[in-house]
Amino acid sequence: MRDRAQEVEAQNIQVLGVSFDSIQENKSFADKFDFPYPLLCDVDKALGAAYHAGTGDYAKRISYVIEKGKILLAYEKVDPKGHLDQILSDLA
């Protein structure tokens, strides 16, 4: 999704990343990989637990499509290369 940020924006999709890392760690990641989306810090792992993304050292890579507070789609196995195409197809 990073490499197709303009397309994501054109589709009026807001992407948020969540990790168990600190603010500084997320900033370093975003800077290193030119990550264009906000990264939220879940250092107490409460969001990870609530969304079944884990509570261990690393969060699982899961995607949710949420509209008006309702989960429309959940992707528990994410292949980064084709994920955006899958989401756009499912929303069509």
C-alpha positions in Angstrom: 0.0 0.0 0.0 2.9 2.3 0.6 3.9 2.3 -3.0 0.4 3.0 -4.1 -0.5 5.7 -1.6 -1.9 8.1 -4.3 -4.2 5.4 -5.5 -5.3 4.6 -1.9 -6.0 8.3 -1.3 -7.9 8.6 -4.6 -10.2 5.8 -3.4 -10.9 7.8 -0.2 -9.3 5.1 1.9 -7.6 6.0 5.2 -4.9 3.6 6.2 -3.7 3.4 9.8 -0.9 1.1 10.9 -0.7 -0.2 14.5 2.3 -1.7 16.2 3.5 -2.5 19.7 6.5 -0.2 19.2 7.1 3.1 20.9 6.6 6.5 19.2 10.4 6.7 18.5 10.5 3.2 17.0 7.5 3.9 14.8 9.0 7.2 13.7 12.3 5.4 12.8 10.4 2.8 10.8 8.3 5.4 9.0 11.4 7.4 8.1 13.5 4.4 7.0 10.8 2.9 4.8 9.2 6.2 3.7 5.9 5.0 5.2 3.2 7.5 4.3 0.4 6.5 6.7 0.0 7.2 10.4 1.4 4.6 12.7 -0.4 4.2 16.0 1.5 2.9 19.1 -0.1 0.1 21.1 2.6 -0.3 23.7 0.2 -1.8 26.2 -1.1 -4.2 23.5 -4.8 -3.4 24.4 -5.7 -2.8 20.7 -3.8 -5.9 19.6 -5.8 -8.0 22.1 -9.1 -6.4 21.2 -8.6 -7.0 17.4 -7.0 -10.4 17.8 -3.6 -9.3 16.6 -1.8 -10.8 19.5 -0.2 -9.7 22.8 3.2 -11.2 22.3 6.4 -9.4 21.2 5.0 -8.7 17.7 1.5 -8.0 16.4 0.1 -10.3 13.7 -0.3 -8.6 10.3 -4.0 -8.3 10.1 -6.1 -5.8 8.1 -9.6 -4.6 8.9 -11.8 -2.5 6.7 -13.9 -0.3 9.0 -16.7 2.0 8.0 -18.6 4.2 10.4 -17.3 2.1 13.3 -18.4 -1.3 11.8 -15.9 -3.9 10.6 -16.9 -4.7 7.0 -14.0 -7.0 6.1 -11.2 -8.7 8.0 -8.0 -10.2 6.5 -6.2 -12.5 8.9 -3.6 -13.5 6.3 -2.1 -10.5 4.5 0.1 -10.8 1.4 1.5 -7.2 1.1 2.1 -7.5 -2.7 -1.6 -8.2 -3.6 -3.4 -7.0 -0.6 -4.6 -3.6 -1.9 -5.9 -5.3 -5.1 -7.8 -7.8 -2.9 -9.3 -5.0 -0.8 -10.4 -2.9 -3.8 -11.9 -6.0 -5.4 -13.8 -6.9 -2.3 -15.2 -3.4 -1.9 -16.3 -3.2 -5.6 
